[in-house]
Amino acid sequence: MSLCATVNQIPAGKFTTGYLLTILVVIFPAVSLHLYSIESLVRDDIRSISPAINNMIHFLRNKLQSLITLSCLLCREACQWPDRLCQGCMDDLPRIQHTCTLCSEPLPRSDDGYLCGVCQKRGRSFNSCTAALLYLPPVSNMLQRLKYNDNLAFSLPLTRLLADTLQMRYRFEPLPEVILPVPLHRSRLLKRGYNQSTVLARHISQYMKIPVHHRLLTREQATLPQLTLTPDQRRKNVRNTFSCAVNGYRHVALMDDIVTTGATVEELSRLLKQHGAKTVDVWCIARTPT
């Protein structure tokens, strides 16, 4: 039965929770493979209207997980929920290992545990940067497809790996109070339909049990894409680009997909500290190799 046929059979004035459940059961198999990603995009104020509906979605998702066999997003071999990557592909992802202790820039093994040249020369506005992976294939391809091709399913394995890294990182340290996604300008958000940093932040929030505040930071100006710019141009490109709402947070985490030179998270960290934050930790999926 189609969705239209189901709706047409509902008597006028009888649109109850029972009928809503019927509609969900009909359409749910078609969207089940993307449910985690869809759920990540639901606005907080909409999702909070009915906890019963939210609980029903969780129940149906868990039931479907036990019935559906998925294929790996990279090699198409069979895999399990919720990672969407087989174990072989997970093991082949380029982990980040030897890094600068402040900005997580990849360093030679002999320099592991030291500051990189940039951090030694001028320091950073943020207090730490944690990344799970190197921005190399297939991670670079996964993030590009997540960012530009609506392949939100890639957010699942990537955020799981980052969550594992973060749990090790904060074993003996206090967690941030809130996760703040790096904002997109409104024009780019309307064109793309979603902010990939917000999608990632919502998944990390579920792992780390930390709330997400996606409206605290705003990108006021539509800037050039950072990809084609030099480090100096990147810093100038984002200068005075963002605004921050009044808040009382003292320890925050900035969530982004990729950190290259760190110009964007530097500018946001500077702004947050101007508004009272004492500690700004940067979290990202991948760090670009030098």
RAJO-V443349 format. One record per backbone hydrogen bond with DSSP energy under -1.0 kcal/mol. NH is the residue of the N-H (numbers start at 1). CO is the residue of the C=O. If there is no record, write none. Layout:
((NH & CO) (NH & CO))
//
This chain:
((6 & 2) (7 & 3) (8 & 4) (9 & 5) (10 & 7) (14 & 11) (16 & 14) (20 & 16) (21 & 17) (22 & 18) (23 & 19) (24 & 20) (25 & 21) (26 & 22) (27 & 23) (28 & 24) (31 & 28) (32 & 28) (34 & 31) (35 & 32) (38 & 34) (39 & 35) (40 & 36) (41 & 38) (47 & 43) (48 & 44) (49 & 46) (54 & 50) (55 & 51) (56 & 52) (57 & 53) (58 & 54) (59 & 55) (60 & 56) (61 & 57) (62 & 58) (63 & 59) (64 & 60) (65 & 61) (67 & 64) (68 & 64) (72 & 77) (73 & 84) (76 & 72) (79 & 70) (84 & 80) (90 & 86) (91 & 87) (92 & 88) (93 & 90) (96 & 132) (100 & 105) (101 & 114) (104 & 100) (107 & 98) (111 & 108) (112 & 109) (113 & 99) (114 & 111) (120 & 116) (121 & 117) (122 & 118) (123 & 119) (127 & 280) (128 & 280) (130 & 282) (133 & 285) (134 & 94) (135 & 287) (136 & 134) (139 & 136) (140 & 136) (142 & 138) (143 & 139) (144 & 140) (145 & 141) (146 & 142) (147 & 143) (148 & 144) (149 & 145) (151 & 145) (152 & 150) (154 & 151) (155 & 152) (156 & 153) (158 & 154) (159 & 155) (160 & 156) (161 & 157) (162 & 158) (163 & 159) (164 & 160) (165 & 161) (166 & 162) (167 & 163) (168 & 164) (169 & 165) (170 & 166) (171 & 168) (177 & 251) (179 & 211) (180 & 253) (182 & 255) (189 & 185) (190 & 186) (191 & 187) (192 & 188) (193 & 189) (199 & 195) (200 & 196) (201 & 197) (202 & 198) (203 & 199) (204 & 200) (205 & 201) (206 & 202) (207 & 203) (208 & 204) (209 & 205) (213 & 179) (218 & 243) (220 & 241) (223 & 221) (229 & 226) (234 & 230) (235 & 231) (236 & 232) (237 & 233) (238 & 234) (241 & 238) (243 & 218) (245 & 216) (252 & 279) (253 & 178) (254 & 281) (255 & 180) (256 & 283) (259 & 286) (266 & 262) (267 & 263) (268 & 264) (269 & 265) (270 & 266) (271 & 267) (272 & 268) (273 & 269) (274 & 270) (275 & 271) (276 & 273) (277 & 272) (278 & 250) (279 & 250) (281 & 252) (282 & 128) (283 & 254) (284 & 130) (286 & 257) (287 & 133) (288 & 259))
//
